[in-house]
Amino acid sequence: MKPPPASYFFQFERQSPAWRYAQSVLLVILASAISFPIHFVVDAVNLVMLYLAVVVIAASFLGRGPSILASVLSVLTFDFFLVEPRLSFSVADTQYILTFLGLLAVSLVLSSTVSQLRSQVQIIHEREKHTAALSALSRALTRAHQLEDILRSVAAHIAESFQRRVVVLLPGKSGLQLAADSSPQNTLNPQELARANKVFQNQQDDLENLAVIQPGQLYYITLRASAGAVGALGIDPSDQALAAPARRDLLFGFANLTALAVERAHLAEQASRAQVLKNTEKLQEALLHSISHELRTPLVSITGTLSALLETPPNTQAPASQEMLETAYEEAQRLNLLLGNLLDISRLESGSLRLSLEPCDLQDLAGIALARFSERRYPNPVQIHIPPGLPLLNLDVTLMAQVLLNLLENAAKYAPEASPIQLSAFQKQEQAFLEVTDQGKGIPPEYLEKIFTKFFRLPQTHPINGLGLGLSISKGIVEAHGGKLNAINRPEGGFTMQIQLPLHP
C-alpha cells in the first residue's frame, strides 16, 4: 500500500496547541469506550495494546506533548475503569503495578521515538522541497538567455516559494535600481533604496536588522558572483518567513543561483559586443584594403599622365593650363598618399606587413625623407643635426623613410608657417634616436596618448588635410622594428616626435 505523503503527518503544525491536546484526550476516551464493554470477556492486560496504539497515533499526528498526555491518561483510565476495584484508583492485585509501570514506560518511549522519527522525516521533507525549488529555478535560469527574462524568473520563483514579495536590484548610474518586482507595486521608496545600497556597498547581508525590520520594509542580501557583487535581492520577511535557519539557507541558495545567472548574462553580453566589434574591425580592414587596391591603379595612371603633361615644353601650353596641371598633380600626389596610408594601416592590422631589413645610414635615411618632403612644397625649412659616425641600423628603408616623412609633414601642418623644423639624431647606450621638433604650441597633455589612435585628429579652428592615420601607421612601423615612437612636449615650447630604435634588434 502506498504510504501517505509526508505533509499528511505534519497537519498538527497548523493546529492550535489546545486543540491538539483536546484531540489526545478524545483518543484516550475513545480507547476507554471501546475497552470497557469487552473487558468482561477479554483479560484486561490484553487491552494495554489498545492504549499503546492511542499513544502511537498521538505521537504521529499530534506531537510530543499530546502523546505524553495520552501516555499518562492511558495509565490512569486503564487503572480506573479496567482494574479491580473498578471506578477507583486503588489496586487490589499488586501485579498490575508492574503493568502500569510497563505501560507508562513503553508509552513514553514510543512517544519519544515516534516524535524523533517525525522530526527527521520533516527535515527530509523540507530538504526535498528546497532541493526541488532550487532545481526548478536552475532549470528556468538555464532556459532564460536575456537578463530581463532571468530577473523575472528569479522574482517569480522565489515569491512562489516564500509567498512573499521579492525584488531584484542591479547597479545603475546612481546606485542600485529596481530591475524586477514580483508584486504589482514595481517601485521602491527612497528609504528602501538607501538601505539596499548600504547592504550592496558593504557587501554584507542584512542579518542584524532581520529582527527589527518594520512592517513594509524588505530584507536585503548581496548577490555575489566570482567577479564580485552584481546586485541585491530583497524579500518581505513578515510573519517570521525567514525565522527558520532552513528557510534562510534556501533564500541564500536562490541568491547564489541568481548571482551566477546575472554574471552569465553580463559575460554573454560582453562576448556579443566583442564579437560585433571584431566583425566590424574585419569588415573595416577588408573595406580599406579593397578601396586602397581598387583606387591605386587608376590613380597611378592619372599621376603618370599629369607628370608627362608637366614635362611638355612650356611654349606649347597656356600659363593657365600649366598652373592647373601643377594643381592637379599635387592633388593626385596627396590622394596617392592618403590611399597609401589606408593600405598601410590595413596591412598593419591584418598582420601582413613584412619588413625588408638592410643596413642603413641615418644620414641616407634622412636624405630620402627630405627629398620626398621637398616635393610637398611646405614653406618650413628643415634643419638637420645628424653627427657623422653613427652606427648603421638594420631597417626597412622604404617604410622608415615613410615614417620620417609622416613626422615631417605632421610638424609642418601644426607649426607656424615658415618656422624651422629640426631633424636630429643621436646615440645613447644601445639605442639610436631620431627626433623631429617643431616650433608649434605643442599638444594638450590629455591628447598625448590619443594622437596615435586611428582617425584621431586634434581639434583645430582651421581644418587640416588628412585622415588622422599618419601617426598610427608610423607607430606600427616603428614597433615592427622593435622600437618606440614617443610624443614629447618641450618645456621651452614646441613639440618633438621621437623615434627610438635598438642598435642590435
Sequence and secondary structure as in RCSB ss.txt:
>XXXX:A:sequence
MKPPPASYFFQFERQSPAWRYAQSVLLVILASAISFPIHFVVDAVNLVMLYLAVVVIAASFLGRGPSILASVLSV
LTFDFFLVEPRLSFSVADTQYILTFLGLLAVSLVLSSTVSQLRSQVQIIHEREKHTAALSALSRALTRAHQLEDI
LRSVAAHIAESFQRRVVVLLPGKSGLQLAADSSPQNTLNPQELARANKVFQNQQDDLENLAVIQPGQLYYITLRA
SAGAVGALGIDPSDQALAAPARRDLLFGFANLTALAVERAHLAEQASRAQVLKNTEKLQEALLHSISHELRTPLV
SITGTLSALLETPPNTQAPASQEMLETAYEEAQRLNLLLGNLLDISRLESGSLRLSLEPCDLQDLAGIALARFSE
RRYPNPVQIHIPPGLPLLNLDVTLMAQVLLNLLENAAKYAPEASPIQLSAFQKQEQAFLEVTDQGKGIPPEYLEK
IFTKFFRLPQTHPINGLGLGLSISKGIVEAHGGKLNAINRPEGGFTMQIQLPLHP
>XXXX:A:secstr
     GGGGGGGGGS HHHHHHHHHHHHHHHHHHHHHHTTTS GGGGHHHHHHHHHHHHHHT HHHHHHHHHHHH
HHIIIIISSSTTSS  SSTHHHHHHHHHHHHHHHHHHHHHHHHHHHHHHHHHHHHHHHHHHHHHHHHH  SHHHH
HHHHHHHHHHHHTS EEEEEEETTEEEEEEESSTT    HHHHHHHHHHHHHT  SGGGGGG  TT  EEEEEEE
TTEEEEEEEE  GGGTT SHHHHHHHHHHHHHHHHHHHHHHHHHHHHHHHHHHHHHHHHHHHHHHHHHHHHHHHH
HHHHHHHHHHTS GGGS HHHHHHHHHHHHHHHHHHHHHHHHHHHHHHHHT      EEE HHHHHHHHHHHHHT
TT S  EEEE  TT   EEE HHHHHHHHHHHHHHHHHHS TT  EEEEEEEETTEEEEEEEE S    GGGTTG
GGSTT     SS  SS S HHHHHHHHHHHTT EEEEEE TTS EEEEEEEES  
